């Protein structure tokens, strides 16, 4: 009987260790999210007209795809694969000077630090709501013109 209990405990510990090792981002983040413009703000503005983010599992990490339309109507599409391991990933193969690092803060939050030519340009914290129906990004840093920014963007699960 003792061997059965020990085997059961080891099996549970083994499963939880392998699950946590593979779980680099809370699975509730996976899916498609649309920006809620009524709850979002950009300082300085203007706020983008629309933004859709899709987060999908990819190996030990995730793939993050973003489609956006800025205030002037220019559309952009970016995709990157990363993990919450703190390793830099290149955002745009056409511009390898832009790197991002993703790290876990806690079970419902992660942080992204973006560097341009080795200098931190901005930091964002993504926090999943308790009900898993939305997440909020709080971003601080400087924009392309060097002005300080503080944006809060709320996304609703689709």
C-alpha positions as CSV (number, residue, x, y, z in Angstrom):
1,X,0.0,0.0,0.0
2,X,2.8,2.4,0.9
3,X,4.4,1.9,-2.6
4,X,1.1,2.7,-4.2
5,X,0.8,6.0,-2.3
6,X,4.4,6.9,-3.1
7,X,3.9,6.1,-6.8
8,X,0.7,8.2,-6.8
9,X,2.4,11.2,-5.2
10,X,5.4,10.9,-7.6
11,X,3.0,10.7,-10.6
12,X,1.1,13.8,-9.5
13,X,4.3,15.8,-8.8
14,X,5.7,14.7,-12.2
15,X,2.6,15.8,-14.0
16,X,2.5,19.2,-12.2
17,X,6.2,19.8,-12.9
18,X,5.9,19.0,-16.6
19,X,2.7,21.0,-16.9
20,X,4.3,24.1,-15.3
21,X,7.4,23.8,-17.4
22,X,5.3,23.8,-20.6
23,X,2.9,26.5,-19.3
24,X,4.8,29.7,-20.2
25,X,1.6,31.8,-20.4
26,X,-1.7,31.3,-18.7
27,X,-3.9,29.4,-21.1
28,X,-6.7,31.9,-20.6
29,X,-4.6,34.4,-22.6
30,X,-5.0,32.1,-25.7
31,X,-7.6,33.2,-28.2
32,X,-8.5,36.3,-30.2
33,X,-9.0,39.7,-28.4
34,X,-10.3,43.0,-29.7
35,X,-9.5,46.4,-28.3
36,X,-12.3,48.0,-26.4
37,X,-11.9,51.7,-27.5
38,X,-14.3,53.0,-24.9
39,X,-12.2,51.6,-22.1
40,X,-8.8,52.4,-23.6
41,X,-6.7,55.6,-23.6
42,X,-3.5,56.9,-25.1
43,X,-1.4,59.7,-23.6
44,X,-0.3,61.3,-25.7
45,X,-3.0,60.4,-28.3
46,X,-4.4,59.7,-30.6
47,X,-5.6,56.2,-29.8
48,X,-5.4,53.6,-32.6
49,X,-8.8,53.1,-34.3
50,X,-8.8,49.3,-33.9
51,X,-6.5,46.5,-32.8
52,X,-7.0,42.7,-32.7
53,X,-4.5,40.4,-30.9
54,X,-4.4,36.7,-31.3
55,X,-2.4,34.6,-28.8
56,X,-1.8,30.9,-29.6
57,X,0.3,28.2,-28.0
58,X,3.5,27.4,-29.9
59,X,5.9,24.8,-28.4
60,X,7.0,26.0,-25.0
61,X,5.8,29.5,-25.7
62,X,3.2,31.3,-27.7
63,X,2.7,33.2,-31.0
64,X,1.3,36.7,-30.8
65,X,-0.2,38.2,-33.9
66,X,-1.4,41.8,-33.9
67,X,-3.5,43.6,-36.6
68,X,-4.1,47.3,-36.0
69,X,-5.3,50.5,-37.7
70,X,-3.8,53.7,-36.5
71,X,-5.6,57.0,-36.1
72,X,-4.7,58.0,-39.7
73,X,-6.0,54.7,-41.1
74,X,-2.7,53.0,-41.7
75,X,-2.9,49.3,-41.1
76,X,-0.2,47.1,-39.6
77,X,0.3,43.4,-39.1
78,X,3.0,41.9,-36.8
79,X,3.6,38.4,-35.6
80,X,6.2,37.0,-33.2
81,X,6.9,33.8,-31.3
82,X,8.2,34.1,-27.8
83,X,8.3,32.5,-24.4
84,X,8.1,34.1,-20.9
85,X,11.8,33.1,-20.5
86,X,13.3,36.6,-20.7
87,X,15.1,35.8,-24.0
88,X,15.1,38.5,-26.6
89,X,13.1,37.9,-29.8
90,X,13.3,40.0,-33.0
91,X,10.0,41.7,-33.7
92,X,10.6,42.6,-37.4
93,X,13.1,40.7,-39.6
94,X,13.3,43.8,-41.8
95,X,14.4,45.8,-38.7
96,X,16.5,43.6,-36.5
97,X,17.3,46.5,-34.1
98,X,13.9,46.1,-32.5
99,X,13.9,43.3,-29.8
100,X,11.4,42.2,-27.2
101,X,11.7,40.3,-24.0
102,X,8.8,38.6,-22.3
103,X,8.7,37.5,-18.7
104,X,6.1,36.2,-16.3
105,X,5.1,38.5,-13.4
106,X,2.5,36.1,-11.9
107,X,-0.2,33.6,-13.0
108,X,-2.3,36.4,-14.5
109,X,0.3,38.9,-15.7
110,X,3.3,39.1,-18.0
111,X,5.7,41.9,-19.0
112,X,7.1,42.8,-22.3
113,X,10.2,45.1,-22.7
114,X,10.9,46.5,-26.1
115,X,14.4,47.7,-27.0
116,X,15.4,49.6,-30.1
117,X,19.2,49.6,-30.8
118,X,19.7,48.2,-27.3
119,X,17.9,51.0,-25.6
120,X,14.6,50.3,-23.7
121,X,11.8,52.1,-25.7
122,X,8.8,50.9,-23.7
123,X,7.6,48.4,-21.2
124,X,4.1,46.9,-21.0
125,X,2.3,44.8,-18.5
126,X,-0.5,42.6,-19.6
127,X,-3.0,41.6,-16.9
128,X,-5.8,39.0,-17.3
129,X,-9.1,39.8,-15.6
130,X,-10.3,37.5,-12.8
131,X,-13.1,36.2,-15.1
132,X,-10.8,35.7,-18.1
133,X,-13.0,37.8,-20.4
134,X,-10.6,40.7,-20.8
135,X,-7.1,41.8,-20.3
136,X,-5.5,45.2,-19.8
137,X,-2.2,46.4,-21.2
138,X,-0.5,49.2,-19.3
139,X,2.4,50.6,-21.4
140,X,4.9,53.2,-20.5
141,X,8.0,54.5,-22.3
142,X,8.7,56.8,-25.3
143,X,7.2,56.9,-28.7
144,X,9.1,57.2,-32.0
145,X,9.3,61.0,-31.6
146,X,10.9,60.6,-28.1
147,X,7.8,61.8,-26.2
148,X,6.8,60.1,-23.0
149,X,3.8,57.8,-23.3
150,X,1.4,56.1,-21.0
151,X,-1.2,54.0,-22.7
152,X,-3.9,51.8,-21.2
153,X,-5.5,49.4,-23.6
154,X,-8.3,47.0,-22.7
155,X,-9.0,43.9,-24.9
156,X,-12.2,41.8,-24.8
157,X,-12.1,38.1,-25.6
158,X,-13.9,37.2,-28.8
